[in-house]
Structures are given as structure tokens and as C-alpha cells.
């Protein structure tokens, strides 16, 4: 069983996976390859002069894998609550079990709606519906969290990546029973 399964490997999802895996949590990152970032040209992402959306997504996935996240290609079609957490059913990769789930599905909220997660009207242009989240990223379903555009933050990659990291830190903190902080130190 995974401690954390993240659905969507765009900036929010890959960023969340990078943090959870780096924290030593058994992390699954499931990607359907439908990120809207794959169509982007990015010049407003801090620390990056310019990059194609596909390259940004690929780098994010590689960073998450570097720290131990398991990347699986497929689309999650259903999430079922179990005694221990959740069973995630996919279209082509089988089923997976996880204690916590982070939805980082970009502009898509159909899976959230299907499994009974509360949604609300979006405020970003062209984003009609988003997942209704609490301040920490929790949704109306205990154990399911949401980050990035699907959680109502701006579609900009720098913002969704930061939101994925923020929600991941909150999940890690809940699993650890104390506030988690990840600071790397420059090696001399």
C-alpha cells in the first residue's frame, strides 16, 4: 500500500510527489498525459528563463522519480474508500491502494465529482468548476486532498507547483503527527 497516491503529473502533482517521496513516503504518481501544461510555452516560472510545457512536465516527473516516487501511466477511473484508505482503479494500469490521495487533475474535476468530492464554481477564466478545498488542501472526503488548478488556484505553473508542494507538506505533516519542514542546505 502506498502512503500517498497523486493523480496527475503536471506541475502540482509532480511537485507534490517530489516532496512526499523526498520525505520518505511511499508515493505513487499516476499520469494520464493530459496536462494542459503540455501545450504551454513558459517564461514566467521563477528560476527558469524559458521552457516548453512538455519539458517542464518531463523534468517534474524525473525529479519525483529521483526521490523514489513510482510513476505509472494511466487514467484513474474510480476511487473506492476502504478500511485502510482507498483503492484507485485505472483504465490500463490495474488497481492501487493508498492511505491518502492528492487530486492534481488540472482543469478536470469529473473524477472528483464521480466519487462525491464537493465542487464549486471556478473563478479563473475558462475554469467552470473546481474542487472545494479547505485551507490545508483537504476535500470533503476524509483522506482525499486536492492541489493546483483543480483546487481553485491560478493556472500558472509556478502557482500550481507551489500549491502541490504546500498540500504535500500538509499530508506529510498529518502522516508524521507533527509539522514537516524540508530545507536543503548548500554543501560547501
N, C-alpha and C positions, 0 to 999 in steps of 0.2 A: 504494500500500500504506500502511495506517495503521501507525503505530508501536505504538499501543495500541488494542485494542478492548475495551470494557467491556460486559458483558451484565448488564442490569438497571439501571434509573434510579431506584431508591429511594434512601434516604439514603446507603448505602455506595457504590453505583455512581455517583450524581451527584457525590458528594464526591470520589471518585477521578477522575472526568472533569474536574471543576473544577481539581484540582491538575495533572493531566497536560497539559491544554490550556493552562493558565496558564504552565506550564513550556516551552511552545512545541512540545510533542509533538503530532504529527498524531493526533488522538483521535476514535474512533468510539464513540458511546454508543447501544446498541440496547436498546429498551424494549418489553416485551410488555404493559405497562399492567396487570400482575398484582401489584403491590407490596402487601403486607399493610398497609403504612403508609396506603394509600388508604382503609382502614376505621378509622383511628385518630383520636382526639382527643388532642392532645399539650399537656401543661402542665409537662413535666419536661425540656425541651430548653433548655440554657443559652442565654441571650441572647434567648429568645422567651417572652413572657408566656404565650401560649396560641395554638394554631394548629390548624387541621384537618389531618389527614393529607394529603388531596388538595392543599391549599395548600402544605404543606411540600415535597411531591414536585414540584409545579409550579415553585416557587421554585428548588429544587435544579437542575432541568433548565435553567431560564433562566440561572442562574449559570454552569453548564458551557458553555452556548452563548455567553454573553457573552465567554468567553475563547477561543472558537474550536472547541469540541467540536461534531462533527456528530451530531445526534440523528436516529435512524431508528426508526420504529415497526415492530415485527415480533417474531416469536419465533424465536430461534436453534434450529434443529432438529438441527444436526450441526456438529462442528468437525473438520476434517481437517488433519493435520500435513503441511506442505510443506517444501521445501528452505529457503525464506526465513522460514517462520513457520507461519501457519495460514490455512486458508480456512474462513470461517464461512458456513454455509448457513442461510437463513431461510425461513419459511413464505410470506412475501409480499413481501419487500423485495429479493430477489436474494441474491447472494453477495458477500462482502467478504474482503479479505486483510489480515492484521495480523501484525506481528512478535511481539507479546505479547498475551495475553488475560487480562483480570481477570473472574472469575466473581463477580457480586454478585447472585445469584439468590434471595436471601431464604431462604424455607423450602424451595425447590425444589432438589433435587440430582440429578434424573433425567438432565439433560444431562451433568453431570459423570460420573455412573456409566456412561452410554452411551459416552463417549469414553475410558473407562479411568482416570479420576482416582480415586485411593483415597479412600474414605469411612470413617467410623467412627460409632459411636453418639453421638447428641447428649446434652448434659447439661441443656439448657434444658427447662422444661416444654413438652410437646406437640411438641418438635423431635426426631424419632426418629433422623434421620441427618444428619450434616454432612460437609463435605469435610475430609479430613485434611491440614492445612497445617503447614508449618514455621513457625518463629517470625517470619520475614520475609513470610509470605503465599504462598510458593511451594507448589505442589502436587507430587504425584508425577510429573507430566508437565512436562518442561522447557519453560518459556515460558508456562505457564498458572499463574495466581495466583488466589487467592480472598480475598474480603473480606466482612465483615458476618456476618449470621446464618448463611448457608450455610457459613461458615468457622468456625463454632462460638462466635462471640461473642454476647453478650446481645442480645435482640431490641429493646432500647431504641434509639430513633432517634439519640440523642446518641452512643451507643456504636458503633453501626454506621457512622454518618457519620465518626466519628474513625478507625475501622478502615479504611474506604475511603481516607481521606487517608493513613494510615500505609502501607498497601500501595502506593498510588500513588507515594509518596515513594521506596519501595524499588525499584519498577520504574524510575522516572526515574533513580535513582542507578545502577542497573545499566546502563541505556542510556548514561548520561553517563560511566561509568567512574570516578566519584567521588561522594561523598556530596552529595546535593542538599538545599538548605535554601531555603524560601520564606518570607521575612519581609517583610511590607508595613510601610512607615514612614508615620506620621501626617504629612500635609502641613500645614505651618504657614500 
